[in-house]
Amino acid sequence: MILKLNKIHKQYPSADNTEAVKVLENLNLEIHQKETVAIIGQSGCGKSTLLSLIAGLDSPTTGEVILDGQSLQTMNEETLAKYRSKQIGIVFQRFHLMPHLTALENVSLPLELSRQRNSQQQAAQTLETMGLGHRKNHFPHQLSGGECQRVAIARALVIKPALLLADEPTGNLDEKTGEKLSDILFDMVESISMTLLLVTHNHSLAHRCQRKLQLRDGSLHETMD
């Protein structure tokens, strides 16, 4: 088992601080290595919050996130940052590319931050696999939306993470570009033998995963729809 969420609760203060807003409540989840899992649910139900907790970018109010046998709640910020940089790849819906860096520099950044050798070469190879070798020296504003998302996926995959988290990876793309990107994403996940957990409104994308879960009333429910 690569990921286990145990009795996760997450709440935020209300705007007037009179009553806490509950987002996740007694949520449990187990995902095995190399599984592909989709989480669906209505807007505002807490899907992105859940991914942030799994990535260690946020902390649960109560409960525990265990990744590859290690509890994220027992790590300090420095240890967590180092662990995340090696074990977790994150694809954001809005790309989050550095506008002043080229595609190659964006992809090599996580490798350079962890002081890995041959970071530029590894980044170039990953971009080539994504079909973007000819665009490696272009800046984000010179790329299409689909190309920017492929750069974002390459940046997440270049560290060869144990777990890839994807938040609406095709949400900002047209149908044809989204389908092409989905093919690339699943091919890459299979070739690197990693675990994929994605959040999506796209039911056709969700159906490509081995399991599909619905986030409803703060907890996860298996669904076949």
N, C-alpha and C positions, 0 to 999 in steps of 0.2 A: 504494500500500500504506500503510495507516494504522498497522499494528502488526506488529512482527517480534520474535520471541524467538529468540535465537541461542545454542544450546548451554547452556541454563540448567541449573545444578546447585544444589540447595538441601539443606543438611543442618543438623541441630541436634545439640548435645551430648546424649549419653544421660544418664539420671538420675544414674548413678554416674560419669559423665565418662570411661568406659573406651573407649567406641566411639561414633562419630558415627552418628546416625540419618539415613539418606538418605530424603528425601521426593520430590525431583524429580531426574532424572538424564538429562543430555544431551537436554533437551527443546527442540524447535524448533516454531515456529508462525508462520504468516503469515496476516494477515487484511486484506482489502481494504476500502476505504471503502464504507460503506453495507451491508456484509454483516451478516447475523445468524447468530451461531454459538453453539451450545450445547455445553457440556462436561458429560459425565456420568461417573459412576464411583462405586465403593463408598465408604462413609463412611470417612474417615481416609486416603484415597488422595492427598490434597494439593490438592484443588480450590480450597478457600478460600485456601490458601497461594499458589497460582498467581495468583489474583485480587489478592491483596495485593502480590505482586511487580509485576504489571502496573500497579497503581494507584500504585506507588512508596511504599507504606506499609511495605514490607519490601524488603530487598536480597538478590539471589541470592548464593550462596557464590561461584560463578563464572558467567560468561556475561553477556549483555547484553539489556536490554529497550529496544527502539527504538520510540518513538511519534511518528508523523508526521515521521519523519526525524531525530528527536533522541534521543540516548541518555540514558536516565534516570540511568545510572551516572556521567555526566560532570557532573551538576548537584549543587550544594550544597543543603542542606536548605531554605534560603530560596527559592532559584530553583525547586526542585522543588515546594514548597508553592504558589507562585504559578502555576506551570504546571498543576498538578493542579486548582487552583481554577477554571481557565478551560477546560481541555480534557477532564477526566475527571469523569463523573458516577458515583456509587456508590450502589447500593441494597443495604442490608444485610438479612439475613434477619430480624433482630430489631428492625428499624426504626431504632433509635438516635436517636429524636426527643428533643429537649430537653423534659423534663417541665414546666418552668416557663414555657415559651413556647407561645403559641397556634399553631394550624396555619399561619396567615399568617406569624407571626414565624419559625417553623421553616423555612418555604420561602424567606422573604426573607433569611435569615441568610447564605447563601453570597454573595449579591449585595452585602450590606452589608459583608461582610468584604473584598470586592474593590473596595469603594467605588464601586459602580455607581449611577447615578442612577435614580430612579423604582423602587427595589427593591420597595417595597410594592405598587405598581401591577402590576409584572411578576409578583410572587408571586400576587396576587389573580387575575390573568388565567390563570395556570397552574392554580391550584386550581379555577377555574371550568371549565377544559377537562377536568379530572379529575372533574368532577361534585361538587365539594366547596365551591362558592362559599358555600353556606348554612352551612357548618361552619367557616369560616375563623377565627372568634373563639373556637373551642372548644379546650380543652387536650387533650393526648393521652389522659388518663385518662377524658375524656368521649367518646372516639371508639371505634368498634369496631375489631377487628383489621384488617379490610379497609380501613377508612377510614384507619387509621394507616399502612398500607402504601402507600395512594394518596398520602398526604402525603409519605412518604419518597420515592416515585417523583417527585412534583412537585418536591421539593427537589433531586433529582439532575438533573432535566430543565430547571429554570429557568435554568441557566447556558448552556443549549443546547450541551452538550459534544460534542466530536468523537467520543468513545467513551463508551458507557454500559456499566458493569459491574454485573451483578445477581447476587447470591448467594442462591439459593433464594428468588426473589421471591414464590412462592406457597406456600412450605413450611409456614407457620403458619396457613394458611387452609383452610376447608372447600372441597369440590370446586366448588360453585356459585360461591362468592365468588372462588375461584382462577381459574376460567374467565373470569369477568367482568373481573377484574383483568388477565388475560393479554390480552384483547381491547383494553383501554385502553392497555396497555404497547406492544403492537405497532402500534396506530394512531398513538400519539405518536411512536414511533421513526420510522415512515414519514413522518409529517408534517414532522418536523424534519430528516429525511434524515441520521440519525446511524448509527453502527456500534454494534451490540449484541453483547455477549459475556455469556452467562449460564451460571451453574452451576445444575444442577437434578437432582433425583431423578425428576422428573415427565416421563415419556417423551412424553406427549401435548404438553406444553409444548416439549420439545426438538424434536419433529417439526415445530413451526411455524417453526423456524429453517432457513435455507438449507443450513447444514452442521451436522453433529453429530459430535463428537469424544469418544472415550473416553480418560480418563486411567487408564492401567494400567502398573504397574511403573515409575512415575516419568516416563513419557513419553506423548505423545498419539498416538492412532490414529484414522484416519477410520473411521466406522461407518455402516452403512445400516439397522441394527436399529431 
